[in-house]
Amino acid sequence: MTERGVWRGRGLVWRAGVVFVVVVLLVAGLVAAALFTDVEDDVRAVVGAPAQTTAELNPGLHAADDSAPLPDPAALEEILGPLAASPAVGDLTASVVDDATGQVLWGRRPRDAKVPASTTKLLTAVAALSRLPGDTRVDTVLARGAEPDTLVVVPGGDPTMSGGAEPGPLFPGAATLTQAADVVRDAGLTPARIVVDPGPYTGPRLGPGWPPSEIPAGNIAPIEAWMLDSGRLDPADEYSPRTTEPALAAGRALARELGVDPERVRVASDPVETTEELGRVSSAELTDRLRSMLVHSDNVLAEAICREVALDRDPDGPADFAAGTAAVLDTLTERGLDMSGVRLDDCSGMSNGNRISAAVLTDVLRTASAPDATREMRDLLDTLPVAAGSGTLVDRFTGPAAAGAGWVRAKTGTLAGTSTLAGSVTSTDGRTMSFALLSSGTDPAVARPVLDRIAAEISACGCR
């Protein structure tokens, strides 16, 4: 996705420089070559293939069905092999796994760990649902301070609170600042000052390798235990620049709501003494927050949710980047998933230091798509962006990849030189598969259309 001339795929921002014209020509050439190179004469080429329609398949989620025809791995290789070899995808690793049986149907070095970008969030989501009930909420407590006329806000780790009277468009069901102010008013407190407790979070506010320039670019905010609209300056704009002081900005917004001088708001570095809890407001349920995290690829929310997992595992332990990533990996290992070779520096995928293999991603996805998946875990698939329909896939799966529109649900990932796609796909025969594609070494503008085409081929091909 491009916006305002800047790559904003929830990763490091890529800006065109003086080589813009050369890059455009190179992109056009490589994309054209990749998209319109037909496969062998006896194999259907995507360009001329009829797209699926809603009359042919129910576009809802299909349960893994062992009775539906299984694609032939050799037939898949004939179709996908030439696309995987395209210069457009650079160095590609891949895994396609049958959901019903776990059989590997197609791949390219599936166990090689690579930079996963925002597909990292799939691990965060599955760890959260493995550890926490889907209806879990995070509370923000309003309390009377030990100092006279002092309101203390004690955050629990909710970055989604709306700064208005209604939940923001990116976080349905979120708590609102008006609700928080009503708690204070209903308790009869007329504060003269507001102190924001640091809450449970510890450690650095920016993750390993996170450049501060990503804050005005709209990809991150410093990770603090309370913020409004995930730190966005414009809560209705998914790509809005974010604040550098989210907890302070939230406290000042509450001050204005209560008629308190915003200059009389401070963020404490140590826990603040309180004398009485006035009340609390709660976030949306975990499942709803995971949907917002995955559909909008919200890095801040991902980091908050993995700290939620860490605090559930050890309420008295640290809640920083290291604790969050360790909690995710430990939780997935306890589920029986092989995390060897995985390295996480953060839970959102912003860090270039993360390493995950395509095989790990498909293993993680199968926890939601396998026949024995719990209903709550299966609901995770419904939180993924829909090809050409929602979130970070809303403007993808067009042209030669249109056969996948509506039939592919997947998490995207983009960093400089990296483009990834991992999710669930149903074939024309009704066979469901998990897939992961990790491309590196080319610009995402070149790689994305070919990754989409590979996923579309899996969907449109019976391959028997």
C-alpha positions as CSV (number, residue, x, y, z in Angstrom):
1,M,0.0,0.0,0.0
2,T,1.3,3.4,-0.9
3,E,0.1,6.6,0.7
4,R,1.4,10.1,0.2
5,G,4.4,8.9,-1.7
6,V,5.6,6.9,1.3
7,W,5.6,3.1,1.8
8,R,3.6,2.4,4.9
9,G,3.3,-1.3,5.1
10,R,3.7,-1.1,8.9
11,G,7.4,-1.3,8.6
12,L,10.4,1.0,8.0
13,V,9.4,3.8,5.7
14,W,10.8,3.7,2.1
15,R,11.1,7.0,0.3
16,A,11.9,7.5,-3.4
17,G,14.9,9.7,-4.0
18,V,16.5,11.0,-7.1
19,V,16.4,7.5,-8.7
20,F,12.6,7.6,-8.8
21,V,12.4,7.3,-12.6
22,V,14.8,4.5,-12.7
23,V,13.0,2.6,-9.9
24,V,9.6,3.1,-11.7
25,L,11.0,1.7,-14.9
26,L,12.6,-1.3,-13.1
27,V,9.4,-2.0,-11.1
28,A,7.3,-1.8,-14.2
29,G,9.5,-4.2,-16.1
30,L,9.9,-6.8,-13.4
31,V,6.2,-6.7,-12.5
32,A,5.2,-7.1,-16.1
33,A,7.6,-10.0,-16.6
34,A,6.4,-11.7,-13.5
35,L,2.7,-11.2,-14.0
36,F,2.5,-12.1,-17.6
37,T,5.0,-14.9,-18.0
38,D,2.9,-17.9,-18.8
39,V,3.6,-21.3,-17.3
40,E,3.9,-24.4,-19.3
41,D,1.3,-24.8,-22.2
42,D,-0.5,-27.7,-20.5
43,V,-0.9,-25.7,-17.2
44,R,-3.5,-23.0,-16.9
45,A,-1.9,-19.5,-16.8
46,V,-3.4,-17.1,-14.4
47,V,-3.7,-14.3,-16.9
48,G,-6.3,-16.1,-18.9
49,A,-8.0,-17.9,-16.0
50,P,-11.6,-17.2,-15.1
51,A,-11.9,-15.7,-11.7
52,Q,-14.0,-17.4,-9.0
53,T,-17.4,-15.9,-8.2
54,T,-19.5,-16.0,-5.1
55,A,-21.8,-18.3,-7.0
56,E,-19.1,-20.9,-7.2
57,L,-18.1,-20.9,-3.5
58,N,-19.4,-19.6,-0.3
59,P,-16.9,-16.9,0.6
60,G,-17.2,-17.6,4.3
61,L,-14.6,-19.5,6.2
62,H,-14.5,-23.2,5.3
63,A,-13.7,-25.8,7.9
64,A,-10.8,-28.2,7.1
65,D,-12.4,-30.9,5.0
66,D,-10.5,-34.2,4.5
67,S,-13.1,-35.3,2.0
68,A,-12.4,-32.5,-0.5
69,P,-9.9,-33.3,-3.2
70,L,-6.3,-32.8,-2.2
71,P,-4.1,-30.8,-4.6
72,D,-1.3,-32.7,-6.2
73,P,2.1,-31.3,-5.1
74,A,3.5,-31.9,-8.6
75,A,0.7,-29.9,-10.2
76,L,1.2,-27.1,-7.7
77,E,4.9,-27.1,-8.5
78,E,4.2,-26.8,-12.2
79,I,2.2,-23.7,-11.6
80,L,3.9,-22.0,-8.7
81,G,7.5,-22.9,-9.5
82,P,7.9,-20.3,-12.3
83,L,6.4,-17.6,-10.1
84,A,8.7,-18.5,-7.2
85,A,11.7,-18.2,-9.6
86,S,10.7,-14.8,-10.8
87,P,13.3,-12.0,-10.1
88,A,10.4,-10.0,-8.8
89,V,10.3,-11.9,-5.5
90,G,14.0,-12.0,-5.1
91,D,14.9,-14.6,-2.5
92,L,11.7,-16.4,-1.7
93,T,10.9,-18.9,1.0
94,A,7.5,-20.5,1.1
95,S,5.3,-23.1,2.7
96,V,1.8,-24.4,1.7
97,V,0.3,-27.0,4.0
98,D,-3.0,-28.9,3.9
99,D,-5.1,-27.9,6.9
100,A,-6.8,-31.2,7.4
101,T,-3.7,-33.5,7.3
102,G,-0.7,-31.2,7.9
103,Q,0.9,-32.5,4.6
104,V,3.3,-30.1,3.0
105,L,2.0,-29.5,-0.5
106,W,4.6,-27.0,-1.8
107,G,7.5,-25.0,-0.5
108,R,10.8,-23.3,-1.0
109,R,13.3,-23.8,1.8
110,P,10.4,-23.6,4.3
111,R,12.7,-24.0,7.4
112,D,15.0,-21.1,6.5
113,A,14.3,-18.3,9.1
114,K,13.9,-14.9,7.4
115,V,12.8,-11.4,8.3
116,P,9.0,-11.8,8.7
117,A,7.9,-8.2,9.0
118,S,4.3,-7.9,10.2
119,T,3.5,-11.6,9.8
120,T,5.1,-11.7,13.3
121,K,1.7,-10.6,14.6
122,L,0.4,-14.0,13.8
123,L,2.6,-15.5,16.5
124,T,1.5,-12.7,18.9
125,A,-2.2,-13.4,18.1
126,V,-2.0,-17.2,18.6
127,A,0.0,-16.8,21.8
128,A,-2.6,-14.4,23.2
129,L,-5.5,-16.7,22.4
130,S,-3.6,-19.7,23.7
131,R,-3.0,-17.9,27.0
132,L,-6.0,-15.6,27.5
133,P,-9.8,-16.0,27.1
134,G,-11.2,-14.3,24.0
135,D,-13.3,-12.0,26.2
136,T,-10.4,-10.7,28.2
137,R,-10.4,-6.9,28.7
138,V,-7.8,-4.5,29.9
139,D,-8.8,-1.9,32.6
140,T,-7.8,1.7,33.1
141,V,-8.4,2.6,36.8
142,L,-9.4,6.1,38.0
143,A,-8.4,6.7,41.6
144,R,-8.2,9.4,44.2
145,G,-4.6,10.4,45.0
146,A,-3.0,10.8,48.4
147,E,-2.5,14.4,47.6
148,P,-5.6,16.6,48.0
149,D,-7.7,17.2,44.8
150,T,-5.5,14.7,42.8
151,L,-6.8,12.3,40.2
152,V,-4.5,9.3,39.5
153,V,-4.9,7.3,36.3
154,V,-3.6,3.8,36.8
155,P,-3.2,2.2,33.3
156,G,-3.5,-1.5,32.8
157,G,-2.0,-1.5,29.3
158,D,-4.8,-0.2,26.9
159,P,-3.6,1.8,23.9
160,T,-7.0,1.8,22.2
161,M,-9.0,4.2,24.4
162,S,-10.9,6.7,22.2
163,G,-10.2,10.4,22.7
164,G,-13.9,11.1,21.9
165,A,-17.3,10.2,23.2
166,E,-17.5,7.1,20.9
167,P,-15.0,4.4,20.0
168,G,-12.7,5.4,17.2
169,P,-13.2,3.8,13.8
170,L,-10.0,1.6,14.1
171,F,-10.9,0.2,17.5
172,P,-14.6,-0.9,17.7
173,G,-15.8,-1.4,21.3
174,A,-13.0,0.6,22.8
175,A,-13.3,2.5,26.1
176,T,-13.7,6.3,25.6
177,L,-12.2,9.3,27.3
178,T,-15.8,10.5,28.0
179,Q,-16.5,7.3,30.0
180,A,-13.3,7.9,32.0
181,A,-14.3,11.5,32.7
182,D,-17.8,10.4,33.7
183,V,-16.3,8.0,36.3
184,V,-14.5,10.9,37.9
185,R,-17.6,13.2,37.8
186,D,-19.9,10.6,39.2
187,A,-17.5,10.0,42.1
188,G,-17.8,13.7,43.0
189,L,-14.1,14.5,42.5
190,T,-13.2,17.9,41.1
191,P,-9.5,17.4,40.5
192,A,-7.0,20.2,40.5
193,R,-4.2,18.0,39.0
194,I,-3.9,14.7,37.2
195,V,-1.0,12.2,37.7
196,V,-0.6,9.3,35.3
197,D,0.8,6.2,37.0
198,P,3.4,4.3,34.9
199,G,1.3,1.2,35.0
200,P,2.8,-2.3,34.6
201,Y,5.2,-1.5,31.6
202,T,8.9,-1.5,32.1
203,G,12.0,-1.0,30.0
204,P,12.7,1.0,26.8
205,R,9.8,2.7,25.1
206,L,11.1,2.0,21.6
207,G,11.9,-1.5,20.4
208,P,15.3,-2.8,19.1
209,G,16.0,-1.1,15.8
210,W,13.0,1.2,15.9
211,P,14.0,4.6,14.5
212,P,12.2,7.6,16.1
213,S,11.4,8.8,12.5
214,E,8.7,6.1,12.4
215,I,6.7,8.0,15.0
216,P,5.8,11.0,12.6
217,A,5.6,8.4,9.8
218,G,2.6,6.8,11.6
219,N,4.0,3.4,12.1
220,I,4.8,3.5,15.9
221,A,4.4,5.4,19.1
222,P,6.6,5.0,22.2
223,I,5.2,2.0,24.1
224,E,3.5,3.2,27.2
225,A,0.7,1.7,29.3
226,W,-1.9,4.3,28.4
227,M,-2.6,6.1,25.2
228,L,-5.5,7.3,23.1
229,D,-6.2,5.8,19.7
230,S,-2.9,4.0,19.7
231,G,-1.1,7.4,19.8
232,R,-2.5,8.6,16.5
233,L,-2.9,12.4,16.2
234,D,-5.9,11.8,13.9
235,P,-7.9,8.8,15.2
236,A,-9.7,8.3,11.9
237,D,-6.6,8.1,9.8
238,E,-4.9,4.7,9.9
239,Y,-1.7,6.4,8.7
240,S,-1.8,9.4,11.0
241,P,1.4,10.6,12.6
242,R,1.6,9.6,16.3
243,T,2.5,11.4,19.4
244,T,5.9,11.2,21.0
245,E,4.4,11.3,24.5
246,P,1.3,9.2,24.4
247,A,0.6,8.9,28.2
248,L,1.1,12.6,28.7
249,A,-1.1,13.4,25.7
250,A,-3.9,11.2,27.1
251,G,-3.6,12.8,30.5
252,R,-3.9,16.3,29.0
253,A,-6.9,15.2,26.9
254,L,-8.6,13.9,30.1
255,A,-7.7,17.2,31.8
256,R,-9.5,19.2,29.2
257,E,-12.5,17.0,29.5
258,L,-12.6,17.6,33.2
259,G,-11.8,21.3,33.1
260,V,-8.3,20.9,34.6
261,D,-5.4,22.9,33.4
262,P,-3.4,20.6,31.0
263,E,-0.2,22.0,32.4
264,R,-1.1,20.4,35.7
265,V,-0.8,16.9,34.3
266,R,2.3,14.8,34.8
267,V,3.4,11.2,34.1
268,A,5.0,9.6,37.1
269,S,8.1,7.4,36.8
270,D,7.2,5.4,39.9
271,P,4.0,4.0,41.2
272,V,1.7,6.6,42.6
273,E,0.0,6.3,46.0
274,T,-3.8,6.3,45.9
275,T,-6.5,6.3,48.6
276,E,-9.7,5.2,46.8
277,E,-10.6,3.6,43.5
278,L,-13.3,5.7,41.8
279,G,-14.0,3.3,39.0
280,R,-12.5,1.9,35.9
281,V,-13.2,1.7,32.1
282,S,-12.4,-1.4,30.0
283,S,-11.1,-2.1,26.6
284,A,-12.8,-4.1,24.0
285,E,-12.5,-7.9,24.3
286,L,-9.3,-9.6,23.2
287,T,-10.8,-11.0,20.0
288,D,-11.9,-7.6,18.9
289,R,-8.5,-6.1,19.7
290,L,-6.8,-8.9,17.8
291,R,-9.0,-8.1,14.8
292,S,-7.9,-4.4,14.9
293,M,-4.3,-5.5,15.3
294,L,-4.3,-7.8,12.3
295,V,-6.6,-5.9,9.9
296,H,-4.9,-2.6,10.4
297,S,-1.5,-4.1,11.3
298,D,-1.2,-1.9,14.3
299,N,2.3,-2.2,15.8
300,V,1.5,-0.5,19.1
301,L,-1.5,-2.7,19.8
302,A,0.7,-5.8,19.0
303,E,3.2,-4.7,21.6
304,A,0.5,-4.1,24.2
305,I,-1.1,-7.5,23.6
306,C,2.2,-9.4,24.0
307,R,2.8,-7.6,27.3
308,E,-0.6,-8.7,28.3
309,V,0.5,-12.3,27.7
310,A,3.7,-11.7,29.7
311,L,1.8,-10.2,32.6
312,D,-0.6,-13.1,32.6
313,R,2.3,-15.5,32.8
314,D,4.1,-13.5,35.5
315,P,2.0,-10.7,37.1
316,D,5.0,-9.5,39.1
317,G,7.6,-9.8,36.4
318,P,8.8,-7.3,33.8
319,A,6.6,-6.1,31.0
320,D,9.1,-5.0,28.3
321,F,10.1,-6.0,24.8
322,A,12.2,-8.9,26.1
323,A,9.5,-10.2,28.4
324,G,6.8,-9.9,25.8
325,T,8.7,-11.8,23.1
326,A,9.8,-14.5,25.6
327,A,6.2,-14.9,26.7
328,V,5.0,-15.4,23.1
329,L,7.7,-17.9,22.3
330,D,7.2,-19.8,25.5
331,T,3.5,-20.0,25.1
332,L,3.7,-21.3,21.5
333,T,6.3,-23.8,22.6
334,E,4.0,-25.0,25.3
335,R,1.3,-25.5,22.7
336,G,3.7,-28.0,21.0
337,L,4.9,-25.7,18.2
338,D,8.5,-25.9,17.2
339,M,10.0,-22.5,17.7
340,S,13.6,-23.5,17.0
341,G,15.3,-20.9,14.8
342,V,12.8,-18.2,15.7
343,R,14.1,-14.9,17.0
344,L,11.9,-12.1,18.2
345,D,13.1,-8.7,19.1
346,D,9.5,-7.4,19.2
347,C,6.0,-8.7,18.8
348,S,4.9,-6.5,16.0
349,G,7.4,-7.2,13.2
350,M,8.9,-3.7,13.1
351,S,12.4,-5.0,14.0
352,N,14.7,-6.2,11.2
353,G,16.2,-8.5,13.8
354,N,13.2,-10.8,13.9
355,R,13.6,-14.2,12.2
356,I,10.7,-16.6,11.4
357,S,10.5,-19.4,8.8
358,A,7.6,-20.0,6.4
359,A,7.1,-23.4,8.1
360,V,6.7,-21.9,11.5
361,L,4.1,-19.5,10.1
362,T,2.1,-22.2,8.6
363,D,2.4,-24.3,11.7
364,V,1.0,-21.4,13.7
365,L,-1.8,-20.8,11.3
366,R,-2.8,-24.4,11.5
367,T,-3.5,-24.0,15.2
368,A,-6.6,-22.0,13.9
369,S,-7.4,-24.0,10.8
370,A,-6.8,-27.7,11.7
371,P,-9.8,-29.9,12.3
372,D,-9.2,-30.0,16.1
373,A,-8.9,-26.2,16.4
374,T,-11.0,-24.7,19.1
375,R,-13.8,-22.4,18.1
376,E,-12.1,-19.5,19.7
377,M,-8.9,-20.2,18.0
378,R,-10.7,-20.7,14.7
379,D,-12.2,-17.3,15.0
380,L,-8.6,-15.9,14.5
381,L,-9.0,-16.6,10.8
382,D,-11.9,-14.3,10.7
383,T,-9.8,-11.5,12.0
384,L,-7.4,-11.6,9.0
385,P,-7.7,-9.1,6.2
386,V,-9.7,-10.4,3.2
387,A,-8.1,-10.2,-0.3
388,A,-9.4,-7.1,-2.1
389,G,-11.9,-6.6,0.8
390,S,-10.4,-5.3,4.0
391,G,-7.5,-3.9,5.9
392,T,-4.1,-4.1,4.4
393,L,-5.4,-6.2,1.5
394,V,-8.1,-3.9,0.5
395,D,-6.3,-2.6,-2.6
396,R,-4.5,-5.9,-3.5
397,F,-5.5,-9.0,-5.5
398,T,-6.4,-7.2,-8.6
399,G,-5.5,-7.9,-12.2
400,P,-3.9,-11.3,-12.7
401,A,-4.3,-12.0,-9.0
402,A,-8.0,-11.3,-9.0
403,A,-8.9,-14.9,-8.7
404,G,-7.9,-14.7,-5.1
405,A,-10.1,-11.8,-4.2
406,G,-12.4,-12.8,-1.4
407,W,-10.9,-16.2,-1.2
408,V,-7.6,-15.4,0.5
409,R,-7.4,-14.2,4.1
410,A,-3.9,-13.2,5.0
411,K,-1.6,-11.1,7.1
412,T,0.7,-8.8,5.2
413,G,4.2,-7.7,6.1
414,T,6.5,-5.0,4.7
415,L,9.9,-3.6,5.6
416,A,12.5,-2.1,3.3
417,G,13.5,-4.9,0.9
418,T,11.0,-7.4,2.5
419,S,7.5,-8.3,1.6
420,T,5.6,-11.2,3.2
421,L,2.1,-12.7,3.1
422,A,0.8,-15.5,5.3
423,G,-2.7,-16.8,5.8
424,S,-5.5,-19.2,4.8
425,V,-6.8,-20.1,1.3
426,T,-9.6,-22.3,0.0
427,S,-9.2,-24.1,-3.3
428,T,-11.9,-24.3,-5.9
429,D,-12.5,-27.9,-4.7
430,G,-13.1,-26.7,-1.1
431,R,-9.7,-27.8,0.3
432,T,-8.4,-25.3,2.9
433,M,-4.6,-24.7,3.1
434,S,-2.3,-22.5,5.2
435,F,0.4,-20.7,3.4
436,A,3.3,-18.4,4.0
437,L,5.4,-16.5,1.5
438,L,8.5,-14.5,2.5
439,S,10.3,-12.4,-0.1
440,S,13.4,-10.4,0.3
441,G,15.9,-8.5,-1.8
442,T,13.5,-6.6,-4.0
443,D,11.2,-3.6,-3.5
444,P,7.8,-4.5,-2.1
445,A,6.2,-2.7,-5.1
446,V,7.7,-5.4,-7.3
447,A,7.2,-8.4,-5.0
448,R,3.6,-7.8,-3.8
449,P,1.8,-8.5,-7.0
450,V,3.6,-11.8,-7.5
451,L,3.0,-12.9,-3.9
452,D,-0.7,-12.1,-4.5
453,R,-0.6,-14.1,-7.7
454,I,0.9,-17.1,-6.0
455,A,-1.8,-17.1,-3.3
456,A,-4.5,-16.6,-6.0
457,E,-3.1,-19.6,-7.9
458,I,-3.4,-21.8,-4.9
459,S,-7.0,-20.7,-4.6
460,A,-8.0,-21.0,-8.2
461,C,-6.2,-24.3,-8.9
462,G,-7.7,-27.7,-8.1
463,C,-4.3,-29.0,-9.1
464,R,-5.2,-32.7,-9.6
